């Protein structure tokens, strides 16, 4: 009975972890779309960014939910990782993981920590300064400032390089995490290999798309 309860608890944690991951992937997709618009149209990027920055539903409902989702996802990831390590027998040390699993799946905790650090810096760099601009400094509303601010962020080659490395690691995290999340909530059994291909494509296209955006603004607009 106790083992059954522990198993159910473990499954529930994995499902919760998967759902939070899928929620963050939805946000990442929206963020990618808006940033990609900056490559083609400064005016459209300004309009979208202004809407996201001043819409009450996004600012006071979705934004807190997003922050809570980020915190929950990574805390749950650490909890599951520690639980898995404590459950492994000593003999497992001799197991050759590289022969049976990808680097991404064996090092989710490493890529996750780096991505979390990047998100912290990203939140400080964009969200905290945005809050200061609007509420602390009480600056007048400027609907055309966003494109210039974005370009300025990628002026430094060091910042641009670190940004690019972080998204390479995010891609590795997504390579295993996306398919694993869908499997945890039961979609993988229904759709199979076609869904895997979509997940792998997303894990490559979106992170490297962000890198392209950063390099574009660094080399073209600076």
N, C-alpha and C positions, 0 to 999 in steps of 0.2 A: 504494500500500500504506500509506504514511504517512498519507494523507488518510483512508483507511478506518479506521485505528486511532484517529485523532483524533475521527472522527465517532462511533465506538463508545464512546469515552471520554466524549464529550459527552452521548450518550444515556444512558449508565450514570449519570452525575451527575444528570441530570434525573429519572431514575427514582428514584434514592436520595433526591433532594430531595422528590419527590412522596410517597414512602412515609413519610418522616419527617413531612411535613405532614399526611397522613391519620392518622397515629398521634396527633399533637397535637390534631387535630380530635376524635378519640375521647375524649381526656382532657378537652377543653373541654366536650364534651357531658355527661360525667359531672359535672364541676364545676358546670355550669349547672343540672343537675337537683338536685343537693344544695343549692345556693344558693337555688333557687326554692322548695324545701321550707320554707325559713326564713320565707317570706311567709305560709305557711298553718299551720305547726306548729313552735313553738319546741322542743318535746320531741322530735319526729322529727328535726329538724335537729341537735339535740344528740347523739342516738343515732347518726346517720349520721357526724357529724364525729368522734365518739369512736372509732367503728369504724375510720375512715380513719386516725386519728391514732395508734392503738395496735396495729393489725394488723401483725405482723412482715413478711408478704409484701408489703404495700403500702409499709411504711416502708423496708425494707432491700433490696427487689428492684425494685418498680415505681417508687419515687421516684427512685432513681439512674438508672434507664432513662429516666424522663421528663426529668430534667435533661440527660442526655446527648443525648436527642432534640431538646430546645430548642436546645442549643449547636450540634449538627450541622446542624439545619435552617437556622439563621441564618448560620452560617459558609459552608455550601454555597450559600446565596442570594447572599452577597457574591461568592463565587468565580464563580458563573455570570454575575452582573451585570457583573463586571469583564471576564470572557471575552467576553461579548456586545458590550460597548462597544469593546474592542480590535479586534474583528472587523468593526466597521462602517466602511464607506468614508467618506471625507470628505464626499462628496456627500450622505450620509445626513442631514447637518445641515440640509439644505434640505427634508427630508421633513416633511410636515405630519402628525404622529402623531395629533393630536386628531381629524383627519378619518377615521381608520381604526381607532382603538383607544380604549377608555375610559380615563378618568383613572386608575382603579385599576390597569389593566394596564400603563400607562406609568410608574407611580410606585410599583411594588411595593417598591422598595428604600427609599423614603421612609417609607411606612406601616410597613414591616418594622422599620426603625430605631426608630420611635416605639413600636411594640408591644414590641420588645425592651427598650427603656428602661423601659416600664411593667412588663414581666415581672420585670425586675431589682428594681424598687421593690416589686412585689407579693411576690416571694420574700423580700425583706428584711422586709417588713411582717408577713407571715404565717408563712412557713416558718422563718426565722431566729429570730424571737421564740418560735415554738412549740418549736424545739429548745432554746432557752435555758430556757424554762419547764420542760420535761420533764427535761433532762439536766444543765444547768448550775446552775440554781437548785434542782433536785430538789424541786419543789413536789409536794404530795400530789395524787393523781388526783382530778379533779373532772369528772364526766361531764355537768355542767350549765353549764359556763362558756362554751361555744362561742357560743351565741346572743347573750349579753351582749357578748362580745368583737366579734362581727360588727356589732352595732348601734353599738357605740362607734366602730368604724372609719369609719362614715358620719356621725358627729356633725358633723364639720367641713364647711362648704359648699365650701371650696377643694378638699379631698380628694375630695369627692363629684363636683365639677365636673371635676377632672382625670381621675378614674376614668371618667366618662361620655365625655369627649373621646377617651380612649384606646380605648374600645370602639367608638366611631364609626369610628376609623381601623382597628381590627381588622375591622370589618364590610367596609370597603373592601378590605382585604387579602384577606379570604375571598371577596369577590365575584369576584375573578379567580382567586385561588389555588386554591380548591376545585375548580372546573371544570378548571383547568389540570393539577392533580395527577391527577385521574381520567383525563384525556386522555393524560397521560404514561405511565400504567400500562395503558392500552388499554381501559378501561371505556367511555370516551366513544363509541367506534366501535360498541359493541354496543347501548347503550341510547339514546343520542342526546339529543334535545331534552327529553324527560321528566326525564332526570337533571339537565340544566342547570337546570330549574325548581326541582328539589329543592335543588340547591346554592345557588341564589340565595335561596330561601326561608330556608335555614339561615343564610346570610350576613346576613340582615335580622333574623330572629326571635331568634337566640341573642345577638348583641351587644346588641340593644335590650332583650332580656330581662334581661341583666345590668344595664343602665342602669335599667330599671324597679325591679329589686331594690334598687339603691343609693338611688334616689329614694324608694322606699317606706320604707326604714328611716330615711332622713334626715328625711323630713317626718312620718311617722307615729309613729316610736318615739323621736324626739329632741325 
